[in-house]
Amino acid sequence: MNAKELEVAGIEFTVTALDAGFFPITAAEIPEYMADPIGWYARQYGVSRERVEVWQRFVDSDYRCAATTRRGTRCTLPAEEYYRLSVCDFDPAWDGFCRRHQPKVGQVGADQAA
């Protein structure tokens, strides 16, 4: 049986969401998802492809602070309040930093090294 036949038989498909939960996906959408999962997620969330890619790198880092230390290495502390973030509200200019490296107003884009 192919995916369309399974769908006609009442079987539903889902894709794990990037932050929590699941997205329903139709049999017709499966090839699109398989060809470009990042693009598919971006459309589902209503965000840019870049936002999805940045979010995924943040998650893959185990939610580590995104700042670079004076030694040139990435900070090893966890990002502040990472558990409240989702792909939709994650702003890499403000989110993804530990308490020490959290940007201050007017500091965004400035060197975060400490």
Residue pairs with C-beta under 8 A, 6 or more apart in sequence:
1 9
2 27
3 13
3 27
3 30
4 27
4 28
6 13
6 27
7 13
7 26
7 27
12 24
13 24
13 25
13 26
13 27
13 30
14 22
14 23
14 24
14 25
15 22
15 23
15 25
15 33
15 40
16 22
17 23
18 41
18 45
18 52
18 55
18 56
18 59
18 87
19 55
19 85
19 86
19 87
20 86
23 44
25 33
29 40
32 40
33 40
38 49
38 52
38 53
38 56
39 49
41 52
41 87
42 48
42 49
42 51
42 52
45 51
45 52
45 87
45 88
46 88
47 87
47 88
51 87
51 90
52 87
54 90
54 92
55 87
55 90
58 66
58 79
58 82
58 90
58 92
58 96
61 74
62 78
63 78
63 79
63 82
63 96
64 74
64 75
64 76
64 77
64 78
64 79
65 74
65 75
65 76
65 77
65 78
65 79
65 96
65 97
65 98
65 100
65 101
66 74
66 75
66 79
66 92
66 96
66 97
66 101
66 112
67 74
67 75
67 97
67 98
67 100
67 101
67 112
67 113
67 114
68 74
68 75
68 112
68 113
69 75
69 113
69 114
70 113
70 114
75 97
75 98
75 100
75 101
77 98
77 99
77 100
77 101
78 98
79 85
79 95
79 96
79 97
79 98
80 97
80 98
80 99
80 102
82 95
82 96
85 95
85 96
89 95
90 96
93 103
93 108
93 109
94 103
94 108
97 103
97 112
100 114
101 112
101 114
103 110
103 112
